[in-house]
Amino acid sequence: MGIRLKLFILFFAFGFVPMLALNIVNYLYGVSAVEAMLKSDATRDTSSIARNVEMALRDREAELKGLARSTALRDYMRAGGDVPEEVASQVRAFFFLNQKYYAAITCLDQRGKVLFRLEPSSHDGETVDWSNLRLQTSDFPSGIAQPDARFLKAADLTPLPSNVESESYGAGLHYTFPIVLEKESANAPRGALVADIKLDRIFKESVRDVADAEASALTGTPRASSRVVIIDRNGRIIYYTNYALKFQPVSSALPSFKPVADAMTTEGEGSTYYRAPDGDQLLAVFQRIATLNLSLATSRDYSLATGGLKRAGWISLAAALLVGLLAALVLTAVVRRTARSIERVTEGAVAIAAGDLDQRIEVRSSDETHLLAESFNAMTAKLREQMAREAETRQFESFLRLSAMLTHDLKNAIASLSLLVRNMEHQFHKEEFRADAMRSLTEATDKLRNLVSKLSEPVRSMSGEFGLPRPTDLVPIIRRVLNVTAGPYATRHKIETLLPEKLIASVDAERMEKVVENLVLNAFEAMGAEAGTLTVDAGEAADEKVFFGVRDTGPGMSEDFIRNRLFRPFATTKRKGVGLGLYTCREVVRAHGGEIGVESQKGIGTYFRVVLPSKQITDRKGT
């Protein structure tokens, strides 16, 4: 390790890394602080809104209780008949003063019958005139709110709120106030006032009051954007800034908010993060509004709140990188003088490593770098000499490999001719045999001619480059190989074939015939003098491929031999073999886009299976 690298490592480990770690710690601390502040603000807002809603409802209860204490109203509810002017004036004045919170007031007698109903002629405006207050004593609308039947038998006289419902004026809540008509007791007859309360107004004012309080507070920090959602226990939206989404399921109206809604309906209170449709991450804090059995959530934009911190973090990181770069430049300038000679040695070593063995390192100094340079020069000279010897050795090995491959092919050709000569002594008088012998001689001559052409073009022979494979029927090839090679073995071994009528593969016929021939000869030689069975099968394989296989009942091979030596060149178990047959078979099969596999068990036999494509190959190298 060079001195420059050592200095850089020391600077990086004890200077830059601590500075970078400090920036990261500061950033994480800032994010944690902002997250805590957001959660605190959202929790405060949520609690304040829920408290404002409940206080507004208590105010409405107090107002209605004051109206219910009216003696004139009680006397009228007990006697019935026409509405006295005093009662009408009291109810109208009450409604007029509190109209922004009420949609209607209904009065019921002790039997639950509606005595009168007061409501404005329309709910379009924020305010209504005294003349627009309609007091009905008959022909009541069919859709008016029904009182809570519990008021007839309630043990106490507390207000009875209904579930939140969707009304023409928005979210509505129906309050039933029992009114004792005689001496107060558990069984005293009682009537009731049913007030239709505009919850939307209460929600809006509660949210606005919290927002105004936040805006007026001088906190010294920017306020993150806030979103308020109120849902019921069924997951419906009761309050949201977008009026069109009210009373719709959260799952369809606000799918991004659904994880928060699920937590609101199951956990009651808590906090969670969720992702808005625009990609921003938000923090939601939620709790229940006990009086209404609703759940309220206030969200703060986490992405917006931490955006400044992220920018500051990147700026700090860039500053740290700039300072580190400047320090590195200064450090480089300090050590450059002492490292100059080492750089020259390094440049020479890199050139030598890149293959420029004629490079000579020249160092004028008399220090240790001079000895290092001379050692490199001596090593380069020896390396050039060794590479020259290795080039000669590789040329000789290539010649030996080519010779071994040709010897293997010659051995197979000579075996076929020897078989033919032996059969001539006994069968030459037969005309049919003579015709077969002429064909065999022609084939043997063609094979020898091919061997001569390989000797003429050794580079092409070693690379295995041939013409494009073409659709070829493998069945005639297999039968021809068996007819030529199986003759001298037929007396000792049983030969079985399981072949279809036709089997098309995309191969070079000549090369594939040699593969079949090698596998068949290897099988016969493996079984030796003892009687055995040779089985050749073929057929369709998966993925538009075909296969053929050669099985023998020889001694089999060990797993170690199959794994480490079977398909290696010059690896053989035969005393007279050169070990290139199976290696050549594998290379030929791979060149055709196929694969060759083997299954073998000691004492049982061996099965070679060749799988080949049945379609034309158009992407072979060199075509």
C-alpha positions as CSV (number, residue, x, y, z in Angstrom):
1,M,0.0,0.0,0.0
2,G,1.5,3.3,-1.1
3,I,2.1,6.2,1.2
4,R,-0.4,8.3,-0.7
5,L,-3.1,5.7,-0.3
6,K,-2.2,5.4,3.4
7,L,-2.6,9.1,3.8
8,F,-5.9,9.2,2.0
9,I,-7.2,6.3,4.1
10,L,-6.1,8.1,7.3
11,F,-7.8,11.3,6.1
12,F,-10.9,9.5,5.1
13,A,-11.1,7.4,8.3
14,F,-10.4,10.2,10.8
15,G,-11.5,13.3,9.0
16,F,-14.1,12.9,6.3
17,V,-16.0,9.9,7.8
18,P,-16.6,11.6,11.2
19,M,-17.7,14.8,9.5
20,L,-20.1,12.9,7.3
21,A,-21.4,10.9,10.3
22,L,-21.9,14.1,12.2
23,N,-24.0,15.5,9.3
24,I,-26.1,12.3,9.2
25,V,-26.6,12.4,12.9
26,N,-27.7,16.0,12.8
27,Y,-30.1,15.3,9.9
28,L,-31.6,12.3,11.7
29,Y,-32.0,14.3,14.9
30,G,-33.6,17.1,13.0
31,V,-36.0,14.7,11.3
32,S,-36.9,13.2,14.6
33,A,-37.5,16.6,16.2
34,V,-39.7,17.7,13.3
35,E,-41.6,14.4,13.5
36,A,-42.1,14.9,17.2
37,M,-43.3,18.4,16.6
38,L,-45.7,17.4,13.9
39,K,-47.1,14.6,16.0
40,S,-47.5,17.0,19.0
41,D,-49.2,19.6,16.8
42,A,-51.5,17.1,15.1
43,T,-52.4,15.6,18.5
44,R,-53.1,19.0,19.9
45,D,-55.3,19.9,16.9
46,T,-57.1,16.6,17.0
47,S,-57.9,17.0,20.7
48,S,-58.9,20.6,20.3
49,I,-61.3,19.9,17.4
50,A,-62.8,16.9,19.3
51,R,-63.1,19.1,22.4
52,N,-64.7,22.0,20.5
53,V,-67.2,19.6,18.9
54,E,-68.2,18.2,22.2
55,M,-68.4,21.6,23.8
56,A,-70.6,22.8,20.9
57,L,-72.9,19.9,21.5
58,R,-73.1,20.6,25.2
59,D,-74.0,24.2,24.4
60,R,-76.8,23.0,22.2
61,E,-78.0,20.7,25.0
62,A,-78.0,23.7,27.4
63,E,-79.9,25.8,24.9
64,L,-82.5,23.1,24.4
65,K,-82.8,22.5,28.1
66,G,-83.5,26.2,28.6
67,L,-86.3,26.0,26.0
68,A,-87.7,22.8,27.6
69,R,-88.1,24.5,31.0
70,S,-90.7,26.9,29.6
71,T,-93.9,26.6,31.6
72,A,-96.0,27.7,28.7
73,L,-94.5,25.0,26.5
74,R,-95.2,22.3,29.1
75,D,-98.7,23.4,29.6
76,Y,-99.3,23.3,25.9
77,M,-97.8,19.9,25.5
78,R,-100.0,18.6,28.3
79,A,-103.2,20.2,27.0
80,G,-102.7,20.0,23.2
81,G,-104.8,21.9,20.7
82,D,-103.7,25.0,18.9
83,V,-100.3,26.4,19.5
84,P,-100.5,29.4,21.8
85,E,-98.9,32.6,20.5
86,E,-96.6,32.7,23.6
87,V,-95.3,29.2,22.8
88,A,-94.9,30.0,19.1
89,S,-93.1,33.2,19.9
90,Q,-90.7,31.5,22.3
91,V,-89.9,28.7,19.8
92,R,-89.5,31.2,16.9
93,A,-87.2,33.4,19.0
94,F,-85.1,30.4,20.1
95,F,-84.7,29.2,16.5
96,F,-84.0,32.7,15.1
97,L,-81.2,33.3,17.7
98,N,-79.6,29.9,17.1
99,Q,-80.6,29.2,13.4
100,K,-77.0,28.4,12.2
101,Y,-77.0,25.3,14.4
102,Y,-80.6,24.0,13.9
103,A,-82.4,22.8,10.8
104,A,-85.8,22.1,12.6
105,I,-87.4,21.7,16.0
106,T,-90.3,19.2,16.5
107,C,-92.6,19.1,19.6
108,L,-94.2,15.8,20.6
109,D,-96.9,15.1,23.3
110,Q,-96.8,12.3,25.8
111,R,-98.1,9.7,23.2
112,G,-95.3,10.6,20.8
113,K,-97.6,12.5,18.5
114,V,-96.2,15.5,16.7
115,L,-97.8,18.7,17.9
116,F,-95.9,21.2,15.8
117,R,-92.7,21.5,13.7
118,L,-90.7,24.7,13.2
119,E,-88.2,25.0,10.3
120,P,-87.2,27.6,7.7
121,S,-88.8,27.4,4.3
122,S,-85.3,26.6,2.8
123,H,-81.8,25.9,3.9
124,D,-80.0,27.6,1.1
125,G,-78.8,30.7,2.9
126,E,-76.6,31.2,6.0
127,T,-79.4,33.1,7.7
128,V,-83.2,33.2,7.5
129,D,-85.7,36.0,8.1
130,W,-88.3,35.8,10.9
131,S,-91.0,35.5,8.2
132,N,-89.3,32.5,6.6
133,L,-89.8,30.4,9.8
134,R,-92.6,28.0,9.1
135,L,-94.6,26.6,12.1
136,Q,-96.5,23.5,11.0
137,T,-99.2,21.8,13.0
138,S,-100.4,19.4,10.4
139,D,-99.5,17.9,7.0
140,F,-96.0,17.2,8.3
141,P,-93.3,16.0,5.8
142,S,-93.0,12.3,5.5
143,G,-89.3,12.3,6.0
144,I,-89.1,14.2,9.3
145,A,-86.9,12.7,12.0
146,Q,-88.5,10.2,14.3
147,P,-88.0,10.7,18.1
148,D,-85.9,8.3,20.1
149,A,-88.6,6.0,21.6
150,R,-86.5,5.7,24.8
151,F,-87.7,9.1,25.9
152,L,-91.0,7.6,27.0
153,K,-89.3,5.3,29.6
154,A,-85.9,6.9,30.2
155,A,-84.8,6.6,33.8
156,D,-83.4,10.2,33.6
157,L,-84.1,13.2,31.5
158,T,-80.7,13.4,29.6
159,P,-80.8,14.1,25.9
160,L,-80.8,11.2,23.5
161,P,-78.7,11.7,20.4
162,S,-79.3,9.7,17.2
163,N,-76.8,8.4,14.8
164,V,-75.3,10.8,12.3
165,E,-77.3,10.8,9.1
166,S,-77.1,12.4,5.7
167,E,-79.6,15.3,5.3
168,S,-80.3,17.8,2.6
169,Y,-78.4,20.4,4.6
170,G,-75.4,18.0,5.2
171,A,-74.5,15.8,8.2
172,G,-77.4,15.9,10.7
173,L,-77.9,14.8,14.3
174,H,-81.3,14.4,15.9
175,Y,-81.5,15.2,19.6
176,T,-84.5,14.0,21.6
177,F,-85.1,16.0,24.8
178,P,-87.6,14.4,27.3
179,I,-89.9,17.0,29.0
180,V,-91.7,16.0,32.2
181,L,-95.3,17.3,31.9
182,E,-96.3,16.8,35.5
183,K,-94.5,16.2,38.8
184,E,-91.1,14.7,38.0
185,S,-91.0,11.0,38.7
186,A,-90.0,7.8,36.9
187,N,-93.5,7.1,35.7
188,A,-94.6,10.7,35.1
189,P,-96.0,11.4,31.6
190,R,-93.5,13.2,29.3
191,G,-93.3,14.8,26.0
192,A,-90.2,15.6,24.0
193,L,-88.5,18.2,21.8
194,V,-86.6,16.8,18.8
195,A,-83.9,19.2,17.5
196,D,-82.3,18.6,14.0
197,I,-78.8,19.9,14.5
198,K,-76.5,20.9,11.6
199,L,-73.3,19.0,12.4
200,D,-71.5,20.4,9.4
201,R,-71.7,23.8,11.0
202,I,-70.3,22.5,14.3
203,F,-67.5,20.7,12.5
204,K,-66.5,23.7,10.4
205,E,-66.5,26.1,13.3
206,S,-64.5,23.6,15.5
207,V,-61.9,23.2,12.7
208,R,-61.8,26.9,12.0
209,D,-61.4,27.8,15.6
210,V,-58.3,25.5,15.9
211,A,-56.9,26.9,12.6
212,D,-57.4,30.5,13.8
213,A,-55.7,29.7,17.1
214,E,-52.7,28.1,15.3
215,A,-52.4,31.1,12.9
216,S,-52.4,33.6,15.7
217,A,-49.8,31.8,17.8
218,L,-46.3,33.0,17.2
219,T,-44.5,29.7,17.3
220,G,-41.5,30.8,15.2
221,T,-41.8,27.8,12.9
222,P,-43.8,27.4,9.7
223,R,-47.1,25.6,10.0
224,A,-47.4,22.4,8.1
225,S,-50.5,21.9,6.0
226,S,-53.3,20.2,8.0
227,R,-56.2,17.9,6.8
228,V,-59.2,16.9,8.8
229,V,-61.3,13.8,8.2
230,I,-64.2,12.6,10.3
231,I,-65.6,9.1,9.7
232,D,-68.2,6.9,11.4
233,R,-67.7,3.3,12.6
234,N,-68.7,2.0,9.2
235,G,-65.9,3.8,7.4
236,R,-68.1,6.5,5.8
237,I,-66.8,10.1,5.4
238,I,-68.9,12.4,7.7
239,Y,-66.7,15.5,7.3
240,Y,-64.2,16.5,4.7
241,T,-63.2,19.6,2.8
242,N,-64.5,18.1,-0.4
243,Y,-68.3,18.1,0.1
244,A,-68.9,15.7,-2.8
245,L,-67.2,12.9,-0.9
246,K,-69.3,13.1,2.2
247,F,-71.2,9.9,3.3
248,Q,-69.1,7.9,0.8
249,P,-67.0,4.9,1.9
250,V,-63.3,5.8,2.5
251,S,-62.3,2.8,0.4
252,S,-63.7,4.3,-2.8
253,A,-63.7,8.0,-2.1
254,L,-60.2,8.3,-0.5
255,P,-58.4,5.0,-1.1
256,S,-55.0,6.5,0.0
257,F,-56.6,7.2,3.4
258,K,-58.0,3.7,3.9
259,P,-55.1,2.4,6.1
260,V,-55.7,5.3,8.5
261,A,-59.5,4.7,8.4
262,D,-59.0,1.0,9.3
263,A,-56.8,2.0,12.3
264,M,-59.4,4.6,13.3
265,T,-62.3,2.1,13.4
266,T,-60.2,-0.6,15.2
267,E,-57.8,1.2,17.5
268,G,-59.8,4.2,18.6
269,E,-56.8,6.6,18.9
270,G,-53.2,6.7,17.8
271,S,-51.1,7.8,14.9
272,T,-49.9,6.4,11.6
273,Y,-48.3,7.5,8.3
274,Y,-49.8,7.2,4.9
275,R,-49.1,8.2,1.3
276,A,-51.2,10.9,-0.4
277,P,-52.2,10.5,-4.1
278,D,-49.6,13.3,-5.0
279,G,-46.9,11.2,-3.5
280,D,-46.4,13.2,-0.3
281,Q,-46.1,11.3,3.0
282,L,-48.5,12.5,5.7
283,L,-48.7,11.9,9.5
284,A,-52.3,11.3,10.8
285,V,-53.3,11.5,14.5
286,F,-56.8,10.2,15.3
287,Q,-59.1,9.9,18.3
288,R,-62.8,9.3,19.0
289,I,-65.6,11.8,19.5
290,A,-67.3,9.9,22.2
291,T,-70.6,11.8,22.1
292,L,-71.2,11.1,18.4
293,N,-69.5,7.7,18.2
294,L,-67.3,9.1,15.4
295,S,-63.6,9.1,14.8
296,L,-61.6,12.3,14.0
297,A,-58.2,12.4,12.2
298,T,-55.9,15.4,11.7
299,S,-53.1,15.0,9.1
300,R,-49.9,16.9,8.7
301,D,-47.8,17.0,5.6
302,Y,-44.6,15.1,6.7
303,S,-42.9,15.6,3.3
304,L,-43.5,19.3,3.4
305,A,-42.3,19.7,7.0
306,T,-39.1,17.7,6.4
307,G,-38.4,19.2,2.9
308,G,-36.3,22.0,4.3
309,L,-34.4,19.5,6.4
310,K,-33.7,17.3,3.4
311,R,-32.5,20.3,1.4
312,A,-30.3,21.4,4.3
313,G,-29.0,17.8,4.6
314,W,-28.0,17.7,1.0
315,I,-26.4,21.1,1.2
316,S,-24.5,20.0,4.3
317,L,-23.4,16.8,2.5
318,A,-22.3,18.7,-0.5
319,A,-20.3,21.1,1.7
320,A,-18.7,18.1,3.5
321,L,-17.7,16.6,0.1
322,L,-16.3,20.0,-1.1
323,V,-14.3,20.4,2.1
324,G,-13.0,16.8,1.8
325,L,-12.1,17.4,-1.8
326,L,-10.2,20.6,-1.0
327,A,-8.4,18.8,1.8
328,A,-7.5,15.9,-0.5
329,L,-6.1,18.3,-3.1
330,V,-3.9,20.0,-0.4
331,L,-2.8,16.5,0.8
332,T,-2.0,15.5,-2.8
333,A,0.1,18.6,-3.3
334,V,2.0,17.9,-0.1
335,V,3.0,14.3,-0.9
336,R,3.4,14.7,-4.6
337,R,7.2,15.4,-4.4
338,T,7.9,12.4,-2.3
339,A,5.6,10.1,-4.4
340,R,6.9,11.1,-7.9
341,S,9.4,8.4,-8.2
342,I,7.0,5.8,-6.9
343,E,4.5,7.0,-9.6
344,R,7.0,6.3,-12.3
345,V,7.5,2.8,-11.0
346,T,3.7,2.3,-10.7
347,E,3.2,3.5,-14.3
348,G,5.8,1.1,-15.6
349,A,4.2,-1.8,-13.6
350,V,0.8,-1.0,-15.0
351,A,2.1,-1.0,-18.5
352,I,3.8,-4.4,-17.9
353,A,0.6,-5.7,-16.4
354,A,-1.3,-4.5,-19.5
355,G,0.9,-6.6,-21.7
356,D,3.7,-4.2,-22.7
357,L,6.6,-6.5,-21.9
358,D,9.0,-4.3,-23.8
359,Q,8.5,-1.6,-21.2
360,R,11.6,-0.7,-19.2
361,I,11.3,1.4,-16.0
362,E,13.9,4.1,-15.7
363,V,14.5,5.7,-12.3
364,R,17.4,8.1,-11.8
365,S,17.1,8.3,-8.0
366,S,19.4,6.1,-5.9
367,D,16.8,5.2,-3.2
368,E,14.8,2.1,-2.8
369,T,12.7,2.8,-5.8
370,H,15.8,2.2,-8.0
371,L,16.1,-1.3,-6.7
372,L,12.3,-1.8,-7.2
373,A,12.6,-0.6,-10.8
374,E,15.5,-3.0,-11.5
375,S,13.6,-5.9,-10.0
376,F,10.7,-5.1,-12.3
377,N,13.0,-5.0,-15.4
378,A,14.5,-8.3,-14.4
379,M,11.1,-9.8,-13.9
380,T,9.9,-8.5,-17.3
381,A,12.8,-10.1,-19.1
382,K,12.1,-13.5,-17.4
383,L,8.4,-13.2,-18.2
384,R,9.1,-12.5,-21.9
385,E,11.3,-15.6,-22.0
386,Q,8.7,-17.8,-20.2
387,M,5.9,-16.6,-22.5
388,A,7.9,-17.5,-25.6
389,R,8.4,-21.0,-24.2
390,E,4.6,-21.3,-23.4
391,A,3.7,-20.2,-26.9
392,E,5.8,-23.0,-28.3
393,T,4.2,-25.4,-25.8
394,R,0.7,-24.4,-26.8
395,Q,1.5,-24.9,-30.5
396,F,2.8,-28.4,-29.8
397,E,-0.3,-29.2,-27.7
398,S,-2.6,-28.0,-30.4
399,F,-0.8,-30.3,-32.9
400,L,-1.1,-33.2,-30.5
401,R,-4.8,-32.6,-29.9
402,L,-5.5,-32.4,-33.7
403,S,-3.5,-35.6,-34.1
404,A,-5.4,-37.4,-31.4
405,M,-8.7,-36.4,-32.9
406,L,-7.7,-37.6,-36.3
407,T,-6.4,-40.8,-34.8
408,H,-9.7,-41.4,-33.2
409,D,-11.5,-40.9,-36.5
410,L,-9.0,-43.1,-38.3
411,K,-9.5,-45.8,-35.7
412,N,-13.2,-45.9,-36.4
413,A,-12.7,-46.0,-40.1
414,I,-10.1,-48.8,-39.9
415,A,-12.5,-50.7,-37.6
416,S,-15.2,-50.5,-40.3
417,L,-12.7,-51.6,-43.1
418,S,-11.4,-54.5,-40.9
419,L,-15.0,-55.7,-40.3
420,L,-15.6,-55.5,-44.1
421,V,-12.4,-57.5,-44.9
422,R,-13.2,-60.2,-42.4
423,N,-16.7,-60.6,-43.8
424,M,-15.4,-60.8,-47.4
425,E,-13.7,-64.1,-46.6
426,H,-17.0,-65.7,-46.0
427,Q,-19.6,-63.6,-47.8
428,F,-17.9,-62.3,-51.0
429,H,-19.6,-64.9,-53.2
430,K,-23.0,-63.3,-52.5
431,E,-24.0,-60.6,-54.9
432,E,-26.0,-58.8,-52.2
433,F,-23.0,-58.7,-49.9
434,R,-20.8,-57.4,-52.7
435,A,-23.2,-54.5,-53.3
436,D,-23.2,-53.7,-49.6
437,A,-19.4,-54.0,-49.5
438,M,-19.1,-51.4,-52.4
439,R,-21.3,-49.0,-50.5
440,S,-19.3,-49.5,-47.3
441,L,-16.0,-49.0,-49.2
442,T,-17.4,-45.8,-50.7
443,E,-18.4,-44.5,-47.3
444,A,-15.0,-45.4,-45.8
445,T,-13.3,-43.7,-48.8
446,D,-15.4,-40.5,-48.1
447,K,-14.5,-40.6,-44.4
448,L,-10.8,-40.9,-45.3
449,R,-11.2,-38.1,-47.8
450,N,-12.7,-35.9,-45.0
451,L,-9.8,-36.7,-42.7
452,V,-7.4,-35.6,-45.4
453,S,-9.4,-32.3,-45.8
454,K,-9.1,-31.8,-42.0
455,L,-5.4,-32.2,-42.2
456,S,-5.4,-29.6,-45.0
457,E,-7.4,-27.1,-42.9
458,P,-6.4,-27.8,-39.3
459,V,-7.8,-24.5,-37.9
460,R,-11.2,-25.2,-39.3
461,S,-11.0,-28.8,-38.0
462,M,-10.2,-27.8,-34.5
463,S,-12.8,-25.0,-34.3
464,G,-15.5,-27.4,-35.5
465,E,-17.1,-24.9,-38.0
466,F,-19.4,-26.6,-40.4
467,G,-22.4,-25.6,-42.4
468,L,-25.8,-24.7,-41.1
469,P,-27.8,-27.6,-39.5
470,R,-30.8,-28.6,-41.7
471,P,-33.9,-30.6,-40.9
472,T,-32.7,-34.2,-40.9
473,D,-34.4,-37.5,-40.2
474,L,-32.4,-39.2,-37.5
475,V,-33.9,-42.7,-37.9
476,P,-32.1,-43.6,-41.1
477,I,-28.8,-42.3,-39.6
478,I,-29.3,-44.5,-36.5
479,R,-30.2,-47.6,-38.5
480,R,-27.3,-47.1,-40.9
481,V,-24.8,-46.8,-38.0
482,L,-26.2,-50.0,-36.4
483,N,-26.0,-51.9,-39.7
484,V,-22.3,-50.9,-40.2
485,T,-21.0,-51.2,-36.6
486,A,-23.1,-53.9,-35.0
487,G,-22.1,-56.8,-37.3
488,P,-19.1,-58.2,-35.4
489,Y,-21.0,-57.8,-32.0
490,A,-24.3,-59.3,-33.0
491,T,-23.2,-62.8,-32.1
492,R,-22.4,-61.9,-28.6
493,H,-24.9,-59.1,-27.7
494,K,-28.6,-58.6,-28.1
495,I,-29.5,-55.4,-30.0
496,E,-32.9,-53.7,-29.4
497,T,-34.3,-50.6,-31.1
498,L,-37.2,-48.4,-30.0
499,L,-37.4,-46.0,-32.9
500,P,-40.3,-44.1,-34.5
501,E,-40.9,-44.1,-38.2
502,K,-39.5,-40.6,-38.5
503,L,-37.7,-38.2,-36.2
504,I,-36.7,-34.7,-37.6
505,A,-33.9,-32.8,-35.9
506,S,-32.0,-29.6,-37.1
507,V,-28.5,-31.1,-37.4
508,D,-25.6,-31.6,-39.7
509,A,-26.1,-35.2,-40.8
510,E,-22.4,-36.1,-41.1
511,R,-21.4,-34.8,-37.7
512,M,-24.5,-36.3,-36.0
513,E,-23.7,-39.7,-37.6
514,K,-20.3,-39.6,-35.9
515,V,-22.0,-38.9,-32.6
516,V,-24.3,-41.9,-32.9
517,E,-21.3,-44.1,-34.1
518,N,-19.2,-43.1,-31.1
519,L,-21.9,-43.8,-28.6
520,V,-22.7,-47.2,-30.2
521,L,-19.1,-48.3,-30.4
522,N,-18.5,-47.1,-26.8
523,A,-21.5,-49.1,-25.6
524,F,-20.2,-52.3,-27.4
525,E,-16.7,-51.8,-26.0
526,A,-18.0,-51.2,-22.5
527,M,-19.9,-54.6,-22.6
528,G,-16.7,-56.3,-23.8
529,A,-16.7,-60.1,-24.3
530,E,-19.6,-60.8,-21.9
531,A,-23.0,-61.0,-23.4
532,G,-25.1,-57.9,-23.0
533,T,-27.9,-55.8,-24.5
534,L,-27.6,-52.7,-26.5
535,T,-30.8,-50.6,-26.7
536,V,-31.2,-47.6,-28.9
537,D,-34.3,-45.5,-28.5
538,A,-35.6,-42.1,-29.8
539,G,-38.6,-39.9,-29.8
540,E,-40.1,-36.5,-29.1
541,A,-38.9,-34.4,-26.1
542,A,-40.3,-31.2,-24.5
543,D,-40.0,-27.7,-25.9
544,E,-40.1,-28.8,-29.5
545,K,-37.0,-31.0,-29.2
546,V,-36.2,-34.6,-30.0
547,F,-33.9,-37.1,-28.4
548,F,-32.1,-40.4,-29.0
549,G,-30.3,-42.6,-26.5
550,V,-27.9,-45.5,-26.3
551,R,-28.1,-47.9,-23.3
552,D,-25.7,-50.7,-22.5
553,T,-25.5,-53.3,-19.8
554,G,-21.8,-52.9,-19.2
555,P,-20.0,-52.4,-15.8
556,G,-21.1,-48.7,-15.5
557,M,-19.2,-45.7,-14.2
558,S,-18.6,-44.2,-10.8
559,E,-20.1,-40.8,-9.9
560,D,-16.6,-39.4,-9.4
561,F,-15.6,-40.4,-13.0
562,I,-18.8,-38.9,-14.5
563,R,-18.4,-35.7,-12.6
564,N,-14.6,-35.1,-13.0
565,R,-13.4,-37.0,-16.1
566,L,-16.1,-38.3,-18.4
567,F,-16.3,-35.4,-20.9
568,R,-12.8,-34.2,-20.5
569,P,-10.4,-34.5,-23.5
570,F,-7.8,-37.4,-23.2
571,A,-9.7,-38.9,-20.2
572,T,-10.5,-42.6,-20.8
573,T,-10.8,-45.9,-19.1
574,K,-9.8,-47.9,-22.2
575,R,-6.3,-49.3,-22.6
576,K,-6.3,-48.4,-26.3
577,G,-8.4,-45.2,-26.4
578,V,-7.3,-41.6,-26.6
579,G,-10.2,-40.2,-24.7
580,L,-11.6,-37.8,-27.3
581,G,-14.8,-39.7,-28.4
582,L,-17.2,-38.4,-25.8
583,Y,-15.5,-35.0,-25.6
584,T,-16.1,-34.6,-29.4
585,C,-19.7,-35.9,-29.1
586,R,-20.4,-33.2,-26.4
587,E,-18.9,-30.4,-28.5
588,V,-20.8,-31.4,-31.6
589,V,-24.1,-31.7,-29.7
590,R,-23.5,-28.3,-28.1
591,A,-22.7,-26.7,-31.4
592,H,-26.2,-27.8,-32.6
593,G,-27.8,-26.2,-29.6
594,G,-28.5,-29.5,-27.9
595,E,-27.3,-31.3,-24.7
596,I,-26.0,-34.7,-23.8
597,G,-26.6,-36.4,-20.5
598,V,-25.6,-39.6,-18.9
599,E,-27.1,-42.0,-16.3
600,S,-24.9,-44.8,-15.0
601,Q,-24.8,-47.3,-12.1
602,K,-22.0,-49.6,-11.2
603,G,-22.7,-53.2,-12.3
604,I,-25.9,-52.3,-14.1
605,G,-25.0,-50.2,-17.2
606,T,-24.9,-46.8,-18.7
607,Y,-27.4,-44.7,-20.7
608,F,-26.4,-41.7,-22.9
609,R,-29.2,-39.4,-23.9
610,V,-28.8,-36.7,-26.6
611,V,-31.5,-33.9,-26.9
612,L,-31.5,-31.8,-30.1
613,P,-33.7,-29.0,-31.4
614,S,-36.2,-29.9,-34.1
615,K,-36.3,-26.3,-35.5
616,Q,-33.7,-24.6,-37.7
617,I,-31.0,-22.7,-35.7
618,T,-30.3,-19.3,-37.2
619,D,-28.1,-17.6,-34.5
620,R,-25.0,-19.8,-34.5
621,K,-21.7,-18.1,-34.4
622,G,-20.1,-17.7,-37.7
623,T,-23.3,-18.0,-39.8
